[in-house]
């Protein structure tokens, strides 16, 4: 994930000059997928084993919006 974060940062920095939005978007999507994959195990545990934890997470998530 560190490499994808760096790639995203470089794409944003490089693309400010070239305005290559497609490169930035691809880097953002790849980083988002990697971040989601690091959190999936916690989410699966909540769904399968901890209903109160899942509800607390959903409430906190809704309050941030």
LUMGULO-488597 format. One line per 8 residues: for each residue x, y, z of N, C-alpha, C, O, CB. Coordinates in nm, 3 decimals, always signed. Glycine has a CB too. Layout:
X:Y:Z:X:Y:Z:X:Y:Z:X:Y:Z:X:Y:Z | ...
This chain:
+0.082:-0.118:+0.000:+0.000:+0.000:+0.000:+0.088:+0.126:+0.000:+0.050:+0.228:-0.057:-0.094:-0.001:+0.120 | +0.204:+0.118:+0.064:+0.294:+0.233:+0.065:+0.335:+0.274:-0.076:+0.343:+0.393:-0.108:+0.419:+0.202:+0.147 | +0.361:+0.174:-0.160:+0.400:+0.203:-0.299:+0.284:+0.269:-0.375:+0.306:+0.361:-0.453:+0.444:+0.073:-0.371 | +0.163:+0.222:-0.352:+0.048:+0.281:-0.420:+0.021:+0.424:-0.370:-0.019:+0.510:-0.447:-0.076:+0.194:-0.400 | +0.043:+0.448:-0.241:+0.029:+0.583:-0.187:+0.131:+0.676:-0.253:+0.097:+0.787:-0.293:+0.048:+0.582:-0.033 | +0.253:+0.630:-0.262:+0.359:+0.711:-0.326:+0.326:+0.735:-0.473:+0.344:+0.845:-0.524:+0.496:+0.641:-0.312 | +0.278:+0.632:-0.541:+0.240:+0.646:-0.682:+0.131:+0.751:-0.698:+0.138:+0.834:-0.789:+0.192:+0.512:-0.739 | +0.031:+0.749:-0.612:-0.076:+0.847:-0.617:-0.022:+0.988:-0.595:-0.058:+1.081:-0.668:-0.183:+0.814:-0.511
+0.065:+1.003:-0.495:+0.123:+1.134:-0.469:+0.206:+1.184:-0.587:+0.199:+1.302:-0.624:+0.211:+1.129:-0.343 | +0.284:+1.094:-0.647:+0.364:+1.133:-0.764:+0.275:+1.166:-0.884:+0.303:+1.261:-0.957:+0.461:+1.021:-0.800 | +0.170:+1.089:-0.903:+0.078:+1.116:-1.014:+0.015:+1.254:-0.999:+0.002:+1.329:-1.096:-0.032:+1.008:-1.022 | -0.023:+1.287:-0.877:-0.083:+1.419:-0.853:+0.019:+1.529:-0.877:-0.013:+1.632:-0.937:-0.138:+1.429:-0.711 | +0.141:+1.509:-0.830:+0.244:+1.611:-0.846:+0.283:+1.627:-0.993:+0.293:+1.739:-1.042:+0.369:+1.576:-0.762 | +0.304:+1.515:-1.062:+0.343:+1.520:-1.203:+0.230:+1.571:-1.291:+0.254:+1.641:-1.389:+0.386:+1.382:-1.250 | +0.108:+1.536:-1.255:-0.004:+1.568:-1.341:-0.051:+1.712:-1.327:-0.131:+1.759:-1.408:-0.118:+1.476:-1.313 | -0.003:+1.783:-1.224:-0.040:+1.923:-1.214:+0.012:+1.999:-1.335:-0.050:+2.095:-1.381:+0.015:+1.985:-1.084
+0.125:+1.956:-1.385:+0.181:+2.021:-1.503:+0.116:+1.969:-1.630:+0.082:+2.048:-1.719:+0.332:+1.998:-1.509 | +0.097:+1.839:-1.639:+0.046:+1.781:-1.764:-0.106:+1.767:-1.765:-0.164:+1.740:-1.870:+0.108:+1.646:-1.786 | -0.170:+1.785:-1.649:-0.316:+1.775:-1.638:-0.367:+1.638:-1.682:-0.470:+1.628:-1.749:-0.384:+1.884:-1.721 | -0.296:+1.532:-1.647:-0.334:+1.397:-1.685:-0.427:+1.339:-1.578:-0.383:+1.267:-1.489:-0.208:+1.306:-1.703 | -0.555:+1.372:-1.588:-0.652:+1.331:-1.487:-0.674:+1.179:-1.486:-0.701:+1.121:-1.381:-0.785:+1.402:-1.512 | -0.661:+1.115:-1.602:-0.679:+0.969:-1.607:-0.574:+0.898:-1.522:-0.606:+0.801:-1.453:-0.672:+0.918:-1.752 | -0.452:+0.945:-1.526:-0.345:+0.885:-1.445:-0.375:+0.902:-1.296:-0.359:+0.809:-1.218:-0.209:+0.949:-1.480 | -0.418:+1.021:-1.258:-0.453:+1.047:-1.118:-0.568:+0.957:-1.075:-0.564:+0.898:-0.967:-0.490:+1.195:-1.096
-0.670:+0.946:-1.158:-0.787:+0.863:-1.124:-0.750:+0.717:-1.109:-0.796:+0.651:-1.015:-0.894:+0.877:-1.231 | -0.667:+0.665:-1.199:-0.625:+0.524:-1.188:-0.545:+0.501:-1.060:-0.563:+0.401:-0.992:-0.541:+0.482:-1.310 | -0.456:+0.595:-1.028:-0.376:+0.582:-0.906:-0.466:+0.589:-0.783:-0.444:+0.515:-0.687:-0.268:+0.694:-0.899 | -0.567:+0.675:-0.785:-0.660:+0.689:-0.673:-0.740:+0.560:-0.653:-0.758:+0.514:-0.541:-0.755:+0.808:-0.695 | -0.789:+0.502:-0.763:-0.867:+0.378:-0.755:-0.782:+0.264:-0.701:-0.826:+0.191:-0.612:-0.923:+0.341:-0.894 | -0.661:+0.249:-0.753:-0.573:+0.142:-0.705:-0.542:+0.156:-0.557:-0.540:+0.058:-0.484:-0.443:+0.140:-0.785 | -0.517:+0.278:-0.513:-0.491:+0.302:-0.371:-0.614:+0.270:-0.287:-0.603:+0.208:-0.181:-0.447:+0.449:-0.348 | -0.731:+0.310:-0.334:-0.855:+0.282:-0.261:-0.881:+0.133:-0.248:-0.924:+0.087:-0.142:-0.971:+0.348:-0.330
-0.856:+0.059:-0.354:-0.875:-0.086:-0.350:-0.780:-0.150:-0.248:-0.821:-0.237:-0.171:-0.853:-0.148:-0.490 | -0.655:-0.106:-0.248:-0.558:-0.160:-0.153:-0.598:-0.127:-0.009:-0.587:-0.212:+0.080:-0.417:-0.104:-0.182 | -0.645:-0.004:+0.014:-0.688:+0.034:+0.148:-0.809:-0.048:+0.192:-0.815:-0.093:+0.307:-0.722:+0.184:+0.153 | -0.903:-0.069:+0.103:-1.021:-0.150:+0.136:-0.981:-0.293:+0.169:-1.036:-0.353:+0.261:-1.122:-0.148:+0.019 | -0.887:-0.347:+0.094:-0.844:-0.485:+0.119:-0.778:-0.500:+0.256:-0.785:-0.607:+0.316:-0.748:-0.530:+0.010 | -0.713:-0.394:+0.305:-0.652:-0.404:+0.438:-0.757:-0.402:+0.548:-0.730:-0.447:+0.660:-0.552:-0.291:+0.459 | -0.876:-0.349:+0.519:-0.981:-0.338:+0.621:-1.084:-0.449:+0.613:-1.168:-0.460:+0.703:-1.050:-0.205:+0.608 | -1.081:-0.532:+0.511:-1.188:-0.629:+0.488:-1.196:-0.734:+0.599:-1.306:-0.777:+0.634:-1.167:-0.697:+0.355
-1.083:-0.777:+0.653:-1.087:-0.879:+0.758:-1.160:-0.829:+0.882:-1.239:-0.903:+0.941:-0.945:-0.923:+0.794 | -1.134:-0.705:+0.922:-1.206:-0.647:+1.036:-1.355:-0.639:+1.008:-1.437:-0.668:+1.095:-1.150:-0.507:+1.069 | -1.390:-0.599:+0.888:-1.531:-0.588:+0.851:-1.598:-0.726:+0.853:-1.709:-0.740:+0.904:-1.545:-0.524:+0.712 | -1.530:-0.826:+0.797:-1.588:-0.961:+0.797:-1.608:-1.012:+0.939:-1.709:-1.077:+0.968:-1.497:-1.058:+0.719 | -1.514:-0.984:+1.029:-1.530:-1.025:+1.168:-1.653:-0.959:+1.229:-1.732:-1.026:+1.296:-1.404:-0.990:+1.249 | -1.669:-0.829:+1.206:-1.786:-0.760:+1.260:-1.917:-0.819:+1.208:-2.011:-0.840:+1.284:-1.780:-0.612:+1.226 | -1.921:-0.844:+1.079:-2.043:-0.897:+1.019:-2.076:-1.035:+1.073:-2.192:-1.066:+1.101:-2.029:-0.903:+0.866 | -1.975:-1.118:+1.089:-1.999:-1.257:+1.128:-2.008:-1.279:+1.278:-2.072:-1.374:+1.322:-1.891:-1.343:+1.073
-1.943:-1.193:+1.359:-1.929:-1.224:+1.501:-1.969:-1.114:+1.599:-1.988:-1.143:+1.717:-1.792:-1.261:+1.527 | -1.981:-0.992:+1.554:-1.997:-0.883:+1.650:-2.103:-0.784:+1.600:-2.069:-0.680:+1.544:-1.863:-0.811:+1.673 | -2.229:-0.817:+1.621:-2.337:-0.732:+1.572:-2.334:-0.594:+1.636:-2.353:-0.494:+1.567:-2.471:-0.799:+1.600 | -2.310:-0.587:+1.766:-2.302:-0.455:+1.832:-2.187:-0.372:+1.776:-2.202:-0.251:+1.756:-2.286:-0.472:+1.984 | -2.074:-0.435:+1.751:-1.961:-0.365:+1.691:-1.993:-0.314:+1.552:-1.955:-0.203:+1.515:-1.840:-0.455:+1.685 | -2.064:-0.395:+1.474:-2.104:-0.355:+1.339:-2.197:-0.235:+1.345:-2.180:-0.140:+1.269:-2.173:-0.472:+1.267 | -2.294:-0.238:+1.434:-2.387:-0.126:+1.445:-2.316:+0.001:+1.491:-2.344:+0.110:+1.441:-2.500:-0.161:+1.542 | -2.223:-0.013:+1.587:-2.145:+0.103:+1.631:-2.065:+0.163:+1.516:-2.060:+0.285:+1.500:-2.051:+0.064:+1.745
-2.003:+0.077:+1.435:-1.925:+0.122:+1.320:-2.015:+0.196:+1.220:-1.977:+0.302:+1.170:-1.856:+0.003:+1.251 | -2.132:+0.140:+1.192:-2.223:+0.203:+1.097:-2.268:+0.339:+1.147:-2.278:+0.434:+1.069:-2.345:+0.113:+1.072 | -2.296:+0.349:+1.276:-2.341:+0.477:+1.333:-2.229:+0.581:+1.322:-2.253:+0.694:+1.281:-2.384:+0.460:+1.480 | -2.107:+0.542:+1.361:-1.993:+0.635:+1.352:-1.970:+0.679:+1.208:-1.939:+0.796:+1.182:-1.864:+0.571:+1.407 | -1.986:+0.587:+1.115:-1.964:+0.617:+0.973:-2.069:+0.716:+0.923:-2.036:+0.808:+0.847:-1.969:+0.487:+0.888 | -2.193:+0.699:+0.964:-2.299:+0.789:+0.922:-2.281:+0.929:+0.982:-2.314:+1.029:+0.918:-2.435:+0.733:+0.961 | -2.229:+0.936:+1.103:-2.211:+1.065:+1.168:-2.103:+1.149:+1.103:-2.107:+1.272:+1.112:-2.179:+1.046:+1.314 | -2.006:+1.086:+1.035:-1.898:+1.158:+0.968:-1.946:+1.229:+0.842:-1.882:+1.323:+0.796:-1.785:+1.063:+0.934
-2.055:+1.184:+0.787:-2.102:+1.242:+0.660:-2.162:+1.375:+0.679:-2.206:+1.437:+0.583:-2.201:+1.155:+0.593
